[in-house]
């Protein structure tokens, strides 16, 4: 795979700001440039960015309907009504349900939770779920990470005397459901200063408002932040603004004092005693929580996340780990099948999107397969399977392209859809699939930029090895946690050489362990290039080459820097 290296030019204003920041903060001008690129132009903003503070969270009552939501919850508790906490079966939904349930349960016992079954009920609020609530005497449902489009289901609940409080972050339609309160910063009439919260983040704001209203001190909310961090990392929402504060302190909680359920997952993942990062959540913790809803039922994930007994939690985490192994096998088989189909597609070169339909595929894994396809082919991808007489599926996008808008463009062909910029779910009648493929492709090809459909690496700064000092690395670490809108910086160094000791490593000799020098300093830099052993012949010729990389801590030698090489270009 040849990547295009995209050097990001800096505007004169950013250049000036970066110099100024470097001087005032006593950091390298290179890091000053990274701050300026993130829209951070004053020393005060930089300090807030480097040290996110919980008191800087917004007042939750700035969110439309928050006062109504709190009042309705207080009333339910005062009248001893039965409350049901309802949420989606993915990581964001299950962490949100666990968070709200755990917090309210400390003060109130007539409460339960419900996660719809992916296979029998599908996404979001279901008629079956409402019937369950009615049969169990529930009169208030708090729904998290879904519900914003459930007009029919919430109308049905209302007829049965059940009120809804919606806590969602998906894009609403013009008409909103008849809920008592709708907490969603993406509403047309939104009054909240930050609109990128995760579903679990909206749940946290609701509990923060409830705590303020009832004189409960903020420190009682801090143990819930580990769940927020897991949802923010897994749901791929921007890690800037309020999400940065929640993710930063959530990671702190996850590393110092995680809840019993998360501690069990950490053990099962082999992350005990390791400093857990956003990528550990994305690749290890999140997929295990998700596997529960994909293979069995998402309720098991909430059972684990709310468990108080550690030995029981370990048992449940072991079970979820098994689901994850099953999920991996399914995912591997389906991705191989999908790749075969794509390879045989006519005119793939000219297509800007990939839409696949296979009625035998496992519904729980199609989102993962769609992600794999976007990674391999650099095109927005939709993967559909059959449930009864419906084609249901998941869409994933490439960097900078809004797949939700592309799906919305086909809305007359759909029965149901929802989501956000990079991920969405949809369902349609099976006979509409060919028309959808055509319409979706038309929208994508008219709106996608050429650079969004090829392998591009954004280079944030060109540096020499002498720039990588211990102080530089320790200042760079303050940019954590990384994620959307705060990408891990990729640096580039030109004209580097093998020190003579680089070698191929790995079970199949697929990686290169590098020891490199450039001609501007005597620093020998250690690096690892995963899956790039094809370059080793050239490297051994002693000719110079360019590298782009992120700077990591060597996991085996604490405090020592290691370059994670993204790409190698021979000169």
N, C-alpha and C positions, 0 to 999 in steps of 0.2 A: 504493500500500500504506500503510494507516495503522497505525502501530505503537502499542502500548500502552506507556507509560513506567512502569516499575516502580521506585519509589523504595524502596531497601532501608533499613528503619529500623534503628537501632543500639540494642543493649541497654544498660541503665545500666552494666553491667560493662564492655562494650566502650568506652563513652564514657569511663569512668574510665581504662581501660588506654590509650586513644588519647592522652589528655592527658598521662599519665605518660610514654608513649613519646616524644611530641613534645618534652617537656622534656628527657628524658635524652639523646635522640639529636640534639637541636638541629634538628629538622625541623618542617615545617608540621603543625598538628593534623589537617589534611585527610589527609595521608599517614599520620599516626598512626592515623586511623580505618581506612584501607585495610589497614594491618598487622593491626589488631585483628580486622577481618573475616576475615582469613586465618588466624585462630587464633594469631597471634604476639603474645604479651602481655608479654614481657620484653625489655629492651634486649639481653641476651645472645642471645636467639633472633633478634632483628631483625638483629643483626650477622652471625649465621650465614646468615640469609636473603639479606642484601645482598652478602655475600662468601662464597659457598659454597666450602668447602675440601675438597680430595681426601682428606686424612687423616680426614675425618668420614664417609667411606664405611663401611658396615658390614663387619664381618668376614665374608667369604664362607662360612666354615665354620659360620656360624649356620644356613645353609640345610640343611634335611633332605637326606640322601644325598650332600652335597657331598664328604665324606671318601671315600665309596665311589667316586664319579665320578672323583676325582683318582687314587685308587689304581688304578682300572681303566685310565685313560689312561696312567699310568706303566708299568703292566704291559705294555700294548700296545706302547709305545715300546721298552721293555726287550727284548721278544721279537721286535722288528721286524715286528709284525703290520701288515697293510694297514688303514688307517683311512679311512673315508668320512665327510665332513661333509655333512649332508643338510638342506635347508631349504625353506621355503615360497617361492613365486615372487613374493611382494609385496616392498615396500621393507624391511619389518622382517625378513622371512626372508632376503632376499639380502644385506642388510648384516650380519646375524648370521653367515651362512655365511662371508662375506668376512672378518669379524673373527676368527673361530675358526681358519679355514684359514690366514690370514696369520700369526697368532701362532705356531701350532704349527709351521708350515713353516720358521720360523727355526731350529728345533732338530731337525727330523725330516723326512725326505724321502718316506717311503712313505705318502703321504696324497693324497687327491683329494677333489673335491666334486661334489655332484649336486643338481640342482633338477628336481623332477617337471614334466612338461609339463601345463599347465593343461587342455589339450584331450584328450590321450590318457589321462592318469593322474588328473587331478582334484587336489583339495586333499589335502595331507598325505602320510603314508607310503603308498606304493603297492606292490602285489605285484610290479609291473614293476620298481620301484626296488630291492626286496629281491633279485629275480632278477639284476639288473645287478650288485649287490654280490657275490652268490654266484659269478657267472661270473668276476668280477675278483679273487677270492680275498680279499675283505674279511672281517675277523672282528670289527670294531668299527665301529658307526655312531653318530656323534654327531648327533642330530636337533634342529633349532632352529626355534622359532616354530610348531611343530606336533608331533603325535605323542602328545598326552595321551589321545587317544581311539582310537589305532590298536591295539586289543587283538588283533584277528585277524591283522593284518600283522606285528606284533612276535612273536606266537606262531609264525607261519610262519617268521620269520627265525631264531627260537630253534632250531626243528627243523633248520635248515640250519647251525647252529653259529655264528650271528651274534649278537653282543651289542649292546644298545642303551643309550645314555645319552640321556635326554630332557631338553632344555632348553626349557621352554614356559611361557607365561603365560596360556594360555586356561583356561577353567573346566573342571576335570576332572569325570568322572562318579564314581559311588560305587566302581566297580571300576576299578583302574588297570592299564595294560598290564604284561606280565611283563618289564620292562626291568631292567637291572642297577642303574641309578640313575635317579631321577626328580627333576629340579630344577624345582620349580614352587611359588612362594610362595602359590598359591591352593589347594594341597592341604588336605584336611580336617585333617591332622596337621601342618600347617605350623609351623615354629619360627623362621621368618625375620621380622625386625621390619618389613619393607616389602613389600607385596604387589602394587605397581603397576608393576614393571619391565616394559620391553618385551621381546620375544623376544631382541633383540640385547643388551639389558641383562642378561638371564640368561646369555647366552653370555659377556659380559664378566666377570660374577662367577665363572664357571667358570674362565676364563683367569686371573683374579686369584688364585683359590685354587691353581691349578696353579703359578703363579709363586711364591707364598708357599712352597708345599710343596717347590719345587725351588731355592729360594734365588735366584730371578730378581728383580732390583730393580724396584720399582713403575714407575720412569720408562720402562721398556721397554713398558709398557702404554699410556702417554699418547698415542702416535701413533694408537691405535685409537679414541680418544674421538670423533673426527669422525664415525665410523660410528654410534656410540651416539646422537649428537645428531640425525643424520638419521633414525634409526629412531624416536626418542622423539617428534620433531615430526610425522613422517608417520603414526605409528600411533595418534595422539590419546590418549596415556596422560597421566595427571596430571603437571604439571611442578612438583611439590612434593617434599619429602623427598629421597630418594636420587636420583630422576630429575632433580631440579633441579641437584644437584651434577654429575651426568653431562652434562646438557644445557648447563650454563653453561661447563664446561671443554671440552666437545665443540665448542661454537660458537667458543670461543677458538682451538682447534686448526684448525677449518675456516677461520677468518679469517687465521690466521698461517702455518700450515704444513700444508695439506690433503694427503692422500695423492694420488698421481699420478692415479688414476681420478676422484676427486672434483674435483680441480683441472681436469680435462678437462671434466667436466660443468659446473662453474662457468663456464668459458670459453664453452661452447656456450650457456649460459643468458644470457650477457651480464652476469654478476655480478662479473666481474673488477674489482678495486679498489673494490668496494662493500662496505660493512659488512653481512655476511650475517646475516639474522635468522631466527627460527622461521618467519615467514610466507614468506620466500624459499624455505625448504626445502619447506613445505607446497604452495606454488603453482608452484614452478619445478624444484627439484632432485628432490623425491620423485616427481612425476608422470613424469619422464623415466625414472627407475630402474624405476618400475612398468610403464611402457609396454612394456618388453622382455618381461615375462611375459604381458602382456595381448595383444600382437600377435604375438610370435614365441615366444621361450623365455626364461625368467628366468635361465637359465645365462649368457646373454650379459651380463646385468647384473653377475653375479659375475666374469665374465672381465674386465670393465672395472674393477670395484672392486679387483681384485687385480693389475691391470696395473702393471708397473714402468717401462715405456718410455713417455715422454710422447707421442711422435708416434703410436705405436700406440694409446695411450689416446684421443687426439683423434679418430682414425679411428673407433674404437668408439663414442665419445660422439656423433659425427656420425650414425652408424647409429641409435643409440638415439633421437636427436632426430627422425629420420625416422619411427620408430615412433610417437613422441609426436604428430607431425602427423597420421598416419593415425588414431591414437586420438581426436584432437580432432574429426576429421570424423565418425567413427562415433558419437562421444558426442553431437555436435550433432544428427545425423539421428535417433538413437534417442530423445534427450530430446524432440525435436519430436513424434515418433510417440507417445511416452508421454503427453505433454501432451494430445494429441488424444484418446487413450483415456480419460484421467482426466476431461476436459471432458464426455465423453459418458456417464460413469458415472451410473447412477440413484442418487439419494439421497446424492450426495457430501457435501452439507451435514451429513447426520446421521452419516456414517462417521467413525471416529476413526483409521482406518488405510488405507493404500493397498497393495493387492497386485495386481501386473500379471504376466500370463503371455503371452509371445509366442515361439513356437518358432523364429522366424527371427532373433531378436536375437543379437548377437555376445556370446559368453560373457565375453570379456575386459573388456567395458565396463559390464556390468550393475550393478556396485557403484557406479560413478560416477553412473549414471542414478538409482539409488536415492537417492544423496546429493542430487542435484539436486531430486528430488521432495520430499524432506523440507524442503529450503530453500524451495521454492515454496509447498507446501501445509501446512507445519507439522504433519505427521503422520508416524508411523513408516511406513517404506515397505519393501516386499519386491518385488524385480524378478526374475522367473524366465524362463529360456529352456529349450530342450529339448536334451538330449544323449542320443542313443540313445532308450531308453524312459523316461528320467528327466527330471524337471523340476529343474534346479539353479539356485540363485540366491543373491542377496546381500540382506542386510537392513541398513538404516541407521536411526538413531533421532533423536529430537529431544532437546533439552536436558533432562536429569533423568529420562528414561524408560529403563528397562532392557529393551532389545529382546531380549536373550538369554533373559530369563525368559519373555517372551511366546512365543518359539519353543519353549522347553523345554515349555511348557504343551501344545504340539501334538506332542510327541515320538512318540506312537504312530502318527502319520501320516507320520513322516519315516524315511528310510533312514539319514540322516547329518546331523549339525549340529555347529557349534562356533563359539566367538567370545567376545565380551565385551559390556559394557553398551551400547556405541554401534554396534557393527558385528558382523555374524555371517554365516556361510555355511550353506547348507542344501541338501538334496536329498530328493526324494520321487518316488514313482511318479506318472506323469502323471495317472492317474485320481484321485489324492488331492488334486489342486489345489483343486477347489471346496470340499471339506470343510475344507482348510487355511485358505482365505480366510475362511470362516465362523468357524472356531474362533479364528483369530488376531485377527479383529475383535472377537470376544466378550471375549477377555482384555484387549485394549487399551482397549476402551470401559469396562470395569469398573475399570481400574487407572490410566488416564492422568488427570492433573489438567487442568481447563479451561485454566489459563494455559500449559500445555505445548503446546496446539494453536493458539495464536495468536501473531502477531508481537509479541514482547515485547522491549523493550530494558531491561536492568537498569542503572539509574543508580546509580553508586557514591558520588557526592558532588555536592552543589549548590555551585557556587563562582562568584565574580565574576572578571572579567578581571584585577583588580588582584592576585588570588592567584597568577596565573601569572607568577612571577618567574624569572629565570635559575636561581636556587638551587632553586626548586620543581621546575623541569624537570630539573635535573641529579640531584636526589634521586629523582624519579619514574623516571628511567632505570635506577636501581639495582634496580627491581622486575623488570626483564628477567631471563631470558627468560619471555615470557608464553605461556600455554597453558591446558589444562584445570586447574581448581582454582586457577589464578593468572591469571584473565582480565585482559586489558588494560583498565584502568579507563576507564569512560565517565563523563564529567562533564556537568553540565547548568548552563547559565547562562540566567536569565530576563531578559526585557525587553531584548533587544539590538536594535540598529538598523543599517541599511546606512549606511556612512560616505559613501555617494554614489558609490563607485567599483566596486561589485560588478558582475560581468558574466558572461554566459553564454560558456562555452568548450567545446572538444572538437570532434571531426570532425563530429558530428551535432548540435552545440550542446546536448549533453545534460547537461553539468556546469555548476556555478556556481562561479566564483572569487569569494570573498567578502572584503570588508574591512569589519570590524564594530566597533562601539563599544557599551559599556553605559553606564548613567548613573552608575556609581560611580567611574569613573577616566577618564583621558584616553588609555588604551592603545588603539591601533588594532590589532585582531587580524586576521591573515590566516587564511583558511580555504578548504577545498575541499569541495564537496558533490557527490559523484559521482552521476550519474543522477537529480538532483533539480531539473532546470531548470524543472519545472512551478511551483515556488515563486517564480520570479523576479519575476513580476508583483506579487505581494504585497510582496515585499522592497522593490521600487522605490517603493511608496506611502509609504515613510518611517514606516510604523506599526511598532510593536514586535512582536517574536516571540521564542519560546524555542528554544534549540538544545541538542542533546546531541551529544557529540563525544569523540573521543580526542585526546590531544595528541601530535603527531608532530614529528620534526625535518624541516624543509624540505629535501628532497633537493638542491635547486638552490642553496640558501644555507645552508651549514653553520653550525650554532649558532643558526639562527633557528627560532622555533617556528611551527608551522602547525597549525591545528585541522582534524582530519578529521571533517567533520560527518556524523553518522549519521542525524539526523532534524531536521526543522524544524517547529515548531508555531506558526502565526499566533495572535496574542492577540485 
